Amino acid sequence: MARIVITYGLISGLIIIAGIIGTIVFSGDQPHGNVVLGYLIMLLGMAAVFMGVKQHRDRNHGGVIRFWPALGTGLLIAGVASLAYVLVWEIYLAATDYSFMPEYTAAILERERAAGVSGEAYRELQAQMQTYVEQYRSPLYRLPMTFIEIAPVGLLVSIVSAVLLRNSRFLPAKARA
């Protein structure tokens, strides 16, 4: 099982990482991409959770698995993918001199200014954004926040995988010759 967890966790993580880096590289004048696209990429990458749980069911359990073992396997795979995501995000931040949050908050402030926000409302937003920049500098804040970005997607896919794959008639195991 450990081999399946690590293999599919890393496959999932690599798909997500490649997709997120691709959106950053090809986003043009929007330097931090689209949040919806980011979560769609995470969902696509987490499809490896489903494949890993299915392989575990078929190879190690004779094509039958109960909900809780399937969920546990899915969560382990999603955990490996999430840790890979956090690690690569930290590498990206270090490579870009931790410029993400200052650039991101500047983009938000510019967008709000263009939308007509000014005066006290703008100053409050500016103070709030500066607080985020300060908090994000701390790894004790940043690491869990990065993990929490992706973990719900992994949880959702793990639950759906466990519900579907506990039924041995759903994508049944192929008979071995």
N, C-alpha and C positions, 0 to 999 in steps of 0.2 A: 504494500500500500504506500509506503514512503516514497518509492520510486515514482508511482503515479502522481502523488501529491506534488512532489518537487517538479517533475516533468511538466505536468499541466499547469502548475502554478507559474512556472517560468515562461511557458508558452503564452499564457494569458498576460503576464506582466510585459513580455516583449511586444505583444500586439498593442497593448494599451500605450506603452511608452513610445513605440514607433508612431502611433496615431497622434498622440499629444505633441510630440516633437515636430511631426509633420505639420500640424496646425499652427504651431509657433513659427516654424520656418516659412511657411507659405501664406501666412495671414496678412501680409502686406501692410497696409496702413493701420490695421487693428492688431497691435502687437500681442495681444493676449487672447486672441481667438474668440470663439463663441462657446458659451457655457453649455448650451444644448448639444452642440457638436461634440464637446468634450465628454459629456455623459453618454452620448451614443457610442463613442469610441470605447469607453469603459464597458458598456453593455456588450458590445461586439467582442471585446477581448475576454470578458468573463464567460463567453460561450464555451471557452475551454474548461470551465468548471463543470458544465453539463457533460462534456465529452469525457472528462476524467472520472466523474461519478459513474457514467455508463460503463467505461472500461473496467473500473473497479467492480461494479456489479457483475459484469459478464465474465471477467477473468477470475476473480477471487471469490465470487459468491454463486457461481453457477447460473447466472442470469436472474437471480432473485436477491433483493435487498429490502430491508425495512426502512421506514422513514428516517429514524434517528441516526442509524449508521450512514445512510446516504447524505443526510444533512451534515453530519460531522466531517465526512470526506470532502463535501463541497466547501465547507467553511475552512478547512485546512488548505485546500487549493486556493481559495480566494485570499486567505491570509498570506500565502507565499506571494501571490500576485500583488497584493497591497503593499507588502514590504518591499518588493522590487520597485514598485511605483515610487514609494517614499525615498528609497535609496537613490534612484535615478533623478528624482526631483531635486534632492540635495546636491547631487553632482552638477545638475544644470544650474542651480542657484550659485554654487561656488564658481563655476565656469563663467558666469555672467556677472560676477562680482556682487551678487545679492541685489541686483538692480530690479528684480521683478516687482516687489511691492511698491517701491517709490514710483516706478513707471506706471504700474496699474492704478495707483491712487491718483496720479497726475492725469491719466486718461479719464478716470471717473470725474474728477473735478472739471476738466475741460468740457466733457460732455454735458455736465450739469450747467456750467456757465453758458454754453451754447444754447441750452434749453431755456435760458432766462433766469436761472437761479442767481440771486445776488443778495447783497446786504447781509443781514444777520443770519439768514438761512444758509448762505454760502459759507460764512465764517464758521458756523456750527458744523457744517459738513467737512470743511477743511480741518477743523480740530479733531473730528471723529476719524478722518482718514489718517491724520498724523498719529493718532493713538494706535491705529492698526499697523502702521509702519513700525512703530516702536515695539509693539507686541511681537510682530513677525520676525524681528531680529533675534529673538530668543528661541533656541532649538526646543526648549521645553514647551513652548507654545506652538511653534511651527510644525514639528514632527507629528504630534497628535492631530493637529488640524489637517495636515496633508493626508494622514491615514483615514481620518473621518470623511474626507472627500470621496474616497473610493469604497470604503467598507460597506456602506449601505447597498451599493450596487452588487457587491459580492454576496451579501446576505440575501438579497432578493433573488439572485440567480441560484444560490444554494437551496433556498426554500422551494423554488419552482422546480429545480432539478430533482430534489428529493420527492416532491409530490408526484411528479411524472414518472420517475424511474422506479418507484416502489412497486409500480404495476409491471409485472414481468412481461405482459403482452405489449407494452409500449416499447417499440423498437427492440424486439426480442433479440437475445444473443444468437449469433449464427452458430449452427452446429459445426463442431470441429470434425474434420475428416480423419 
